[in-house]
């Protein structure tokens, strides 16, 4: 992944000339903090997407399996669908934990 704000190896070249040396260091620290915050946010979003995709896949797989196993029996279908719905509730709760 490329850096949003390139970090030079030597003296900071993107500091305005009117900045004092301490102001330049403060600017660099604040820029680094923003880049780090962006990376953490992007990682959190990727993790939430992975959990959501896995939950959707597993829920659909379980739903198909429940329909197959019920084999037309309404009582068995109700019992199996309860289990699938319980899983889906748990999976949705996990996805919601990524808020904030």
N, CA, C and O atoms as a MOPAC input file, in Angstrom:
PM7 MOZYME 1SCF
protein

 N      0.84300 1    -1.16200 1     0.00000 1
 C      0.00000 1     0.00000 1     0.00000 1
 C      0.89500 1     1.23400 1     0.00000 1
 O      1.86200 1     1.29500 1     0.76000 1
 N      0.58700 1     2.20600 1    -0.83500 1
 C      1.39900 1     3.41000 1    -0.89100 1
 C      0.94800 1     4.38600 1     0.19500 1
 O     -0.20200 1     4.36800 1     0.63500 1
 N      1.86100 1     5.21600 1     0.60400 1
 C      1.54400 1     6.20600 1     1.62800 1
 C      0.69800 1     7.31600 1     1.04200 1
 O      0.92400 1     7.75300 1    -0.08600 1
 N     -0.27800 1     7.77000 1     1.81200 1
 C     -1.09300 1     8.90600 1     1.39000 1
 C     -0.23800 1    10.15900 1     1.41600 1
 O     -0.22600 1    10.93900 1     0.46300 1
 N      0.46900 1    10.34200 1     2.50500 1
 C      1.40200 1    11.45700 1     2.63900 1
 C      2.79300 1    10.85500 1     2.69200 1
 O      3.14700 1    10.19800 1     3.67100 1
 N      3.59200 1    11.07200 1     1.64400 1
 C      4.91900 1    10.46600 1     1.63900 1
 C      5.73300 1    10.97800 1     2.82200 1
 O      5.71500 1    12.16800 1     3.13800 1
 N      6.44200 1    10.06900 1     3.46300 1
 C      7.29000 1    10.46900 1     4.57600 1
 C      8.73600 1    10.48000 1     4.10000 1
 O      9.31600 1     9.42400 1     3.84600 1
 N      9.31500 1    11.66000 1     3.97800 1
 C     10.68700 1    11.75100 1     3.50400 1
 C     11.64900 1    11.17700 1     4.52300 1
 O     11.37200 1    11.19400 1     5.72200 1
 N     12.77900 1    10.66900 1     4.05300 1
 C     13.77500 1    10.06000 1     4.92200 1
 C     14.66300 1    11.11900 1     5.57100 1
 O     15.20600 1    10.89300 1     6.65300 1
 N     14.81000 1    12.22600 1     4.94400 1
 C     15.64900 1    13.29500 1     5.48600 1
 C     14.79700 1    14.38800 1     6.09600 1
 O     13.72400 1    14.11500 1     6.63400 1
 N     15.26200 1    15.61200 1     6.01600 1
 C     14.48100 1    16.72900 1     6.54700 1
 C     13.15900 1    16.85300 1     5.79900 1
 O     13.07300 1    16.54700 1     4.61000 1
 N     12.14500 1    17.30000 1     6.50200 1
 C     10.81900 1    17.43600 1     5.90500 1
 C     10.86200 1    18.50200 1     4.82900 1
 O     11.25600 1    19.64200 1     5.07700 1
 N     10.45000 1    18.11500 1     3.62300 1
 C     10.50500 1    19.05000 1     2.50200 1
 C      9.17500 1    19.74700 1     2.26000 1
 O      9.12600 1    20.73000 1     1.52100 1
 N      8.08500 1    19.25900 1     2.87000 1
 C      6.79000 1    19.87400 1     2.61500 1
 C      6.38000 1    20.83200 1     3.72900 1
 O      5.22400 1    21.25100 1     3.78200 1
 N      7.30500 1    21.18600 1     4.61800 1
 C      7.03600 1    22.16700 1     5.66500 1
 C      7.20100 1    23.55700 1     5.06300 1
 O      8.21400 1    23.84600 1     4.42600 1
 N      6.21100 1    24.41400 1     5.26500 1
 C      6.35600 1    25.78300 1     4.73500 1
 C      7.60800 1    26.46700 1     5.29100 1
 O      7.99700 1    26.23700 1     6.43700 1
 N      8.22500 1    27.29900 1     4.47300 1
 C      9.45900 1    27.97400 1     4.88400 1
 C      9.23800 1    28.88300 1     6.07700 1
 O     10.17000 1    29.15200 1     6.83500 1
 N      8.00900 1    29.36200 1     6.24900 1
 C      7.73700 1    30.28100 1     7.35200 1
 C      7.65100 1    29.56000 1     8.70500 1
 O      7.59900 1    30.21300 1     9.74700 1
 N      7.63500 1    28.23300 1     8.69700 1
 C      7.54700 1    27.47100 1     9.94800 1
 C      8.91200 1    27.41300 1    10.62400 1
 O      9.94500 1    27.28000 1     9.96700 1
 N      8.89300 1    27.51300 1    11.93400 1
 C     10.12100 1    27.30000 1    12.69000 1
 C     10.38700 1    25.79600 1    12.73400 1
 O      9.53700 1    24.99700 1    12.34200 1
 N     11.55300 1    25.42500 1    13.20700 1
 C     11.89900 1    24.00900 1    13.28200 1
 C     10.93200 1    23.23900 1    14.20400 1
 O     10.46200 1    22.16600 1    13.82600 1
 N     10.62400 1    23.76700 1    15.41000 1
 C      9.65300 1    23.05600 1    16.26400 1
 C      8.26400 1    22.96100 1    15.62200 1
 O      7.57500 1    21.95400 1    15.77900 1
 N      7.85600 1    24.00600 1    14.90000 1
 C      6.56300 1    23.95500 1    14.21200 1
 C      6.57400 1    22.89300 1    13.11800 1
 O      5.57300 1    22.20800 1    12.90800 1
 N      7.68700 1    22.75700 1    12.42800 1
 C      7.81800 1    21.72900 1    11.39800 1
 C      7.72500 1    20.33000 1    11.98700 1
 O      7.06900 1    19.45800 1    11.41600 1
 N      8.37700 1    20.11000 1    13.12600 1
 C      8.30200 1    18.80100 1    13.79100 1
 C      6.88000 1    18.52300 1    14.26500 1
 O      6.38200 1    17.40300 1    14.14900 1
 N      6.23200 1    19.55800 1    14.80100 1
 C      4.83900 1    19.39400 1    15.25400 1
 C      3.93100 1    19.04900 1    14.07900 1
 O      3.05200 1    18.19400 1    14.19400 1
 N      4.15000 1    19.71900 1    12.95100 1
 C      3.35900 1    19.42600 1    11.75200 1
 C      3.56600 1    17.97800 1    11.31500 1
 O      2.60400 1    17.27800 1    11.00000 1
 N      4.81500 1    17.53200 1    11.29600 1
 C      5.11000 1    16.15700 1    10.88900 1
 C      4.45400 1    15.15400 1    11.83400 1
 O      3.90500 1    14.15000 1    11.38000 1
 N      4.50200 1    15.41400 1    13.14500 1
 C      3.85600 1    14.51600 1    14.11300 1
 C      2.35200 1    14.45800 1    13.88400 1
 O      1.75100 1    13.38400 1    13.92600 1
 N      1.75100 1    15.60900 1    13.64300 1
 C      0.29100 1    15.63500 1    13.43800 1
 C     -0.10000 1    14.96000 1    12.12500 1
 O     -1.13200 1    14.29400 1    12.05000 1
 N      0.72400 1    15.13300 1    11.09300 1
 C      0.45900 1    14.44600 1     9.82800 1
 C      0.57300 1    12.93200 1    10.01400 1
 O     -0.25900 1    12.17800 1     9.50800 1
 N      1.59300 1    12.49500 1    10.73100 1
 C      1.75900 1    11.06900 1    10.98300 1
 C      0.58500 1    10.51000 1    11.77200 1
 O      0.12900 1     9.39800 1    11.50400 1
 N      0.09600 1    11.26900 1    12.73700 1
 C     -1.05500 1    10.81700 1    13.52900 1
 C     -2.28900 1    10.65800 1    12.64600 1
 O     -3.04700 1     9.70300 1    12.81600 1
 N     -2.50200 1    11.57000 1    11.71300 1
 C     -3.66100 1    11.47600 1    10.81400 1
 C     -3.53800 1    10.28500 1     9.86800 1
 O     -4.51900 1     9.59200 1     9.60300 1
 N     -2.33100 1    10.05200 1     9.36300 1
 C     -2.10400 1     8.89500 1     8.49300 1
 C     -2.37100 1     7.61700 1     9.27400 1
 O     -3.02900 1     6.70600 1     8.77100 1
 N     -1.86300 1     7.54400 1    10.49900 1
 C     -2.08900 1     6.35400 1    11.33400 1
 C     -3.57700 1     6.16000 1    11.60900 1
 O     -4.07600 1     5.03500 1    11.55800 1
 N     -4.28000 1     7.23600 1    11.89600 1
 C     -5.72200 1     7.12400 1    12.14900 1
 C     -6.45100 1     6.61900 1    10.90200 1
 O     -7.37700 1     5.81500 1    11.00800 1
 N     -6.04300 1     7.08000 1     9.74300 1
 C     -6.64100 1     6.60000 1     8.49700 1
 C     -6.39100 1     5.12500 1     8.26600 1
 O     -7.28300 1     4.40200 1     7.82300 1
 N     -5.18900 1     4.67600 1     8.56200 1
 C     -4.87300 1     3.25300 1     8.39600 1
 C     -5.68100 1     2.39000 1     9.35200 1
 O     -6.15500 1     1.31900 1     8.97300 1
 N     -5.84200 1     2.84600 1    10.58700 1
 C     -6.63900 1     2.10000 1    11.56200 1
 C     -8.09800 1     2.04300 1    11.11800 1
 O     -8.73000 1     0.99100 1    11.21200 1
 N     -8.63700 1     3.15800 1    10.63700 1
 C    -10.02800 1     3.19700 1    10.17400 1
 C    -10.22300 1     2.25800 1     8.99100 1
 O    -11.20300 1     1.51400 1     8.94400 1
 N     -9.30200 1     2.28700 1     8.04000 1
 C     -9.41100 1     1.41000 1     6.87400 1
 C     -9.33500 1    -0.05800 1     7.28700 1
 O    -10.05500 1    -0.89300 1     6.74000 1
 N     -8.47800 1    -0.37200 1     8.23500 1
 C     -8.36300 1    -1.75400 1     8.71500 1
 C     -9.65100 1    -2.19000 1     9.39300 1
 O    -10.10700 1    -3.31600 1     9.19800 1
 N    -10.24100 1    -1.30600 1    10.18800 1
 C    -11.50100 1    -1.61700 1    10.86700 1
 C    -12.61300 1    -1.88100 1     9.84300 1
 O    -13.41500 1    -2.79900 1    10.01700 1
 N    -12.65800 1    -1.08300 1     8.78800 1
 C    -13.67800 1    -1.25900 1     7.74500 1
 C    -13.46800 1    -2.58300 1     7.01100 1
 O    -14.43100 1    -3.29200 1     6.71700 1
 N    -12.22100 1    -2.91300 1     6.71700 1
 C    -11.94000 1    -4.19500 1     6.06200 1
 C    -12.34300 1    -5.36300 1     6.94600 1
 O    -12.90100 1    -6.34600 1     6.45800 1
 N    -12.06800 1    -5.26600 1     8.22900 1
 C    -12.44600 1    -6.34800 1     9.15500 1
 C    -13.95900 1    -6.48600 1     9.22700 1
 O    -14.47900 1    -7.60200 1     9.22100 1
 N    -14.66600 1    -5.37300 1     9.29300 1
 C    -16.13000 1    -5.42000 1     9.33600 1
 C    -16.68600 1    -6.04600 1     8.06000 1
 O    -17.62700 1    -6.83700 1     8.11400 1
 N    -16.11600 1    -5.70100 1     6.93400 1
 C    -16.55400 1    -6.29100 1     5.66700 1
 C    -16.31100 1    -7.78700 1     5.61900 1
 O    -17.14500 1    -8.54200 1     5.11700 1
 N    -15.18200 1    -8.21400 1     6.13600 1
 C    -14.87200 1    -9.64600 1     6.15500 1
 C    -15.85800 1   -10.38900 1     7.04900 1
 O    -16.35800 1   -11.44900 1     6.67400 1
 N    -16.13900 1    -9.84400 1     8.21800 1
 C    -17.08600 1   -10.48200 1     9.13100 1
 C    -18.47700 1   -10.52000 1     8.50100 1
 O    -19.16100 1   -11.54100 1     8.57600 1
 N    -18.89900 1    -9.42300 1     7.88400 1
 C    -20.22500 1    -9.38100 1     7.25700 1
 C    -20.32700 1   -10.38700 1     6.11000 1
 O    -21.32700 1   -11.09600 1     5.99200 1
 N    -19.30200 1   -10.45100 1     5.27000 1
 C    -19.33200 1   -11.39100 1     4.14500 1
 C    -19.35600 1   -12.83600 1     4.63600 1
 O    -20.08300 1   -13.66800 1     4.09400 1
 N    -18.56500 1   -13.13000 1     5.65700 1
 C    -18.55500 1   -14.47900 1     6.21100 1
 C    -19.91100 1   -14.81400 1     6.82700 1
 O    -20.42200 1   -15.92000 1     6.64700 1
 N    -20.49100 1   -13.86400 1     7.54900 1
 C    -21.80200 1   -14.09300 1     8.17000 1
 C    -22.87700 1   -14.34000 1     7.11600 1
 O    -23.71800 1   -15.22400 1     7.27900 1
 N    -22.85100 1   -13.56100 1     6.03700 1
 C    -23.84800 1   -13.76400 1     4.97900 1
 C    -23.67600 1   -15.12500 1     4.32000 1
 O    -24.65700 1   -15.82400 1     4.06500 1
 N    -22.43600 1   -15.50100 1     4.04500 1
 C    -22.16700 1   -16.79200 1     3.41800 1
 C    -22.63000 1   -17.93500 1     4.32000 1
 O    -23.31500 1   -18.85400 1     3.87100 1
 N    -22.25200 1   -17.87000 1     5.58500 1
 C    -22.62000 1   -18.94300 1     6.51200 1
 C    -24.14100 1   -19.01000 1     6.71200 1
 O    -24.70400 1   -20.10200 1     6.78600 1
 N    -24.79700 1   -17.86600 1     6.79700 1
 C    -26.24900 1   -17.86400 1     6.98700 1
 C    -26.95900 1   -18.47100 1     5.78100 1
 O    -27.89000 1   -19.26200 1     5.93300 1
 N    -26.51500 1   -18.09800 1     4.58600 1
 C    -27.15900 1   -18.67000 1     3.40300 1
 C    -26.87800 1   -20.17000 1     3.29900 1
 O    -27.75400 1   -20.93800 1     2.90400 1
 N    -25.66400 1   -20.58700 1     3.64900 1
 C    -25.32900 1   -22.00700 1     3.61700 1
 C    -26.20400 1   -22.77900 1     4.61300 1
 O    -26.72900 1   -23.84400 1     4.28800 1
 N    -26.35500 1   -22.24200 1     5.81100 1
 C    -27.18000 1   -22.90500 1     6.82200 1
 C    -28.65100 1   -22.93700 1     6.41100 1
 O    -29.34000 1   -23.92500 1     6.66600 1
 N    -29.13200 1   -21.88600 1     5.78900 1
 C    -30.52600 1   -21.85100 1     5.32700 1
 C    -30.78500 1   -22.93400 1     4.28300 1
 O    -31.79600 1   -23.63500 1     4.33600 1
 N    -29.86200 1   -23.05900 1     3.34000 1
 C    -30.01500 1   -24.10400 1     2.32100 1
 C    -29.95700 1   -25.49500 1     2.94500 1
 O    -30.72200 1   -26.38200 1     2.56800 1
 N    -29.05800 1   -25.67900 1     3.89000 1
 C    -28.92600 1   -26.97900 1     4.54300 1
 C    -30.17900 1   -27.30700 1     5.35300 1
 O    -30.62200 1   -28.45600 1     5.37100 1
 N    -30.74800 1   -26.31200 1     6.02000 1
 C    -31.97500 1   -26.53200 1     6.79800 1
 C    -33.12500 1   -26.94200 1     5.88500 1
 O    -33.89000 1   -27.84700 1     6.21800 1
 N    -33.25100 1   -26.28300 1     4.73800 1
 C    -34.31700 1   -26.63500 1     3.79500 1
 C    -34.12500 1   -28.06000 1     3.27500 1
 O    -35.09000 1   -28.81000 1     3.13000 1
 N    -32.88600 1   -28.42300 1     2.99800 1
 C    -32.59200 1   -29.77600 1     2.51800 1
 C    -32.92900 1   -30.82100 1     3.58200 1
 O    -33.57700 1   -31.82500 1     3.28900 1
 N    -32.48800 1   -30.58100 1     4.81300 1
 C    -32.69500 1   -31.55100 1     5.88600 1
 C    -34.16300 1   -31.67000 1     6.29800 1
 O    -34.60900 1   -32.74000 1     6.71300 1
 N    -34.90800 1   -30.57300 1     6.18200 1
 C    -36.33400 1   -30.62400 1     6.56200 1
 C    -37.11600 1   -31.52000 1     5.60800 1
 O    -38.08100 1   -32.16800 1     6.01200 1
 N    -36.70800 1   -31.55700 1     4.36600 1
 C    -37.32600 1   -32.44400 1     3.36400 1
 C    -38.85000 1   -32.34300 1     3.35400 1
 O    -39.56100 1   -33.34400 1     3.26500 1
 N    -39.32700 1   -31.09600 1     3.44900 1
 C    -40.77400 1   -30.87800 1     3.35200 1
 C    -41.53800 1   -31.03000 1     4.65700 1
 O    -42.73600 1   -30.75100 1     4.68400 1
 N    -40.90600 1   -31.45600 1     5.73000 1
 C    -41.59100 1   -31.61300 1     7.01800 1
 C    -41.65000 1   -30.24900 1     7.71000 1
 O    -40.60600 1   -29.70700 1     8.07300 1
 N    -42.85000 1   -29.67900 1     7.90100 1
 C    -42.97100 1   -28.33200 1     8.45800 1
 C    -42.43200 1   -28.21500 1     9.89100 1
 O    -41.85600 1   -27.18700 1    10.24600 1
 N    -42.61100 1   -29.23600 1    10.70400 1
 C    -42.13700 1   -29.17500 1    12.09000 1
 C    -40.59900 1   -29.17600 1    12.12700 1
 O    -39.98700 1   -28.41100 1    12.87300 1
 N    -40.00100 1   -30.02600 1    11.32900 1
 C    -38.53700 1   -30.05600 1    11.25900 1
 C    -38.01600 1   -28.74400 1    10.68500 1
 O    -37.02100 1   -28.20400 1    11.16900 1
 N    -38.68600 1   -28.23000 1     9.65600 1
 C    -38.27700 1   -26.96100 1     9.05000 1
 C    -38.32000 1   -25.84000 1    10.09000 1
 O    -37.40800 1   -25.01500 1    10.14200 1
 N    -39.36100 1   -25.80000 1    10.91300 1
 C    -39.47100 1   -24.76000 1    11.94200 1
 C    -38.32300 1   -24.86400 1    12.94200 1
 O    -37.74100 1   -23.84900 1    13.32700 1
 N    -37.99900 1   -26.06600 1    13.35800 1
 C    -36.91200 1   -26.25900 1    14.31800 1
 C    -35.56300 1   -25.84300 1    13.71600 1
 O    -34.77800 1   -25.13700 1    14.34900 1
 N    -35.31600 1   -26.29000 1    12.49700 1
 C    -34.03800 1   -25.95500 1    11.85900 1
 C    -33.93300 1   -24.46500 1    11.54800 1
 O    -32.86600 1   -23.86900 1    11.69900 1
 N    -35.04200 1   -23.86600 1    11.11300 1
 C    -35.02500 1   -22.43000 1    10.82400 1
 C    -34.78700 1   -21.60600 1    12.08900 1
 O    -34.17800 1   -20.53700 1    12.03200 1
 N    -35.26300 1   -22.10000 1    13.22400 1
 C    -34.98400 1   -21.41700 1    14.49100 1
 C    -33.48400 1   -21.38900 1    14.75900 1
 O    -32.94200 1   -20.37600 1    15.20000 1
 N    -32.82600 1   -22.49800 1    14.49100 1
 C    -31.37700 1   -22.55800 1    14.69000 1
 C    -30.66700 1   -21.60000 1    13.73800 1
 O    -29.75300 1   -20.88100 1    14.14000 1
 N    -31.09400 1   -21.59400 1    12.47000 1
 C    -30.48600 1   -20.69300 1    11.48200 1
 C    -30.73000 1   -19.24100 1    11.88100 1
 O    -29.82300 1   -18.41400 1    11.78900 1
 N    -31.94000 1   -18.92400 1    12.32000 1
 C    -32.24700 1   -17.55700 1    12.73600 1
 C    -31.42200 1   -17.14800 1    13.95900 1
 O    -30.99900 1   -15.99700 1    14.06900 1
 N    -31.19900 1   -18.07700 1    14.86400 1
 C    -30.37200 1   -17.79300 1    16.03800 1
 C    -28.93700 1   -17.48500 1    15.61500 1
 O    -28.30400 1   -16.56900 1    16.13900 1
 N    -28.44000 1   -18.26300 1    14.66300 1
 C    -27.10000 1   -17.99200 1    14.13800 1
 C    -27.05800 1   -16.61200 1    13.48300 1
 O    -26.12300 1   -15.84100 1    13.70100 1
 N    -28.07400 1   -16.30900 1    12.68400 1
 C    -28.10500 1   -15.01900 1    11.98300 1
 C    -28.15300 1   -13.86200 1    12.98100 1
 O    -27.51500 1   -12.83300 1    12.76100 1
 N    -28.89700 1   -14.01600 1    14.06700 1
 C    -28.93900 1   -12.96700 1    15.10000 1
 C    -27.55500 1   -12.76200 1    15.70600 1
 O    -27.11200 1   -11.62900 1    15.89300 1
 N    -26.88300 1   -13.85400 1    16.00900 1
 C    -25.53700 1   -13.76500 1    16.58000 1
 C    -24.56800 1   -13.12400 1    15.58300 1
 O    -23.75600 1   -12.27600 1    15.95400 1
 N    -24.65700 1   -13.52800 1    14.33900 1
 C    -23.76700 1   -12.97100 1    13.31300 1
 C    -24.02300 1   -11.47700 1    13.13500 1
 O    -23.08000 1   -10.70000 1    12.98700 1
 N    -25.29000 1   -11.07200 1    13.14900 1
 C    -25.62300 1    -9.64600 1    13.02100 1
 C    -25.07800 1    -8.86500 1    14.21100 1
 O    -24.59100 1    -7.74600 1    14.05100 1
 N    -25.16000 1    -9.45000 1    15.39900 1
 C    -24.60800 1    -8.78900 1    16.58200 1
 C    -23.10600 1    -8.55700 1    16.41600 1
 O    -22.59600 1    -7.48800 1    16.75200 1
 N    -22.40800 1    -9.55700 1    15.89900 1
 C    -20.96600 1    -9.41700 1    15.67900 1
 C    -20.65100 1    -8.30600 1    14.68300 1
 O    -19.70700 1    -7.54100 1    14.88300 1
 N    -21.43600 1    -8.21500 1    13.61600 1
 C    -21.21700 1    -7.16100 1    12.62600 1
 C    -21.46000 1    -5.79100 1    13.26800 1
 O    -20.70700 1    -4.84900 1    13.02000 1
 N    -22.49600 1    -5.68000 1    14.08200 1
 C    -22.81400 1    -4.40700 1    14.73900 1
 C    -21.71300 1    -3.96100 1    15.69300 1
 O    -21.61700 1    -2.77000 1    15.98900 1
 N    -20.89200 1    -4.86200 1    16.17600 1
 C    -19.82000 1    -4.50200 1    17.11000 1
 C    -18.75300 1    -3.62500 1    16.46000 1
 O    -17.92800 1    -3.03700 1    17.16000 1
 N    -18.76000 1    -3.53200 1    15.15200 1
 C    -17.76700 1    -2.70800 1    14.46800 1
 C    -18.14500 1    -1.22600 1    14.42600 1
 O    -17.36200 1    -0.40500 1    13.94900 1
 N    -19.33900 1    -0.87700 1    14.92100 1
 C    -19.71000 1     0.54500 1    15.00000 1
 C    -18.78900 1     1.22200 1    16.01000 1
 O    -18.29500 1     0.61100 1    16.95800 1
 N    -18.58700 1     2.49100 1    15.76400 1
 C    -17.86200 1     3.25500 1    16.78700 1
 C    -16.46400 1     3.41700 1    16.52900 1
 O    -15.75900 1     4.04100 1    17.32200 1

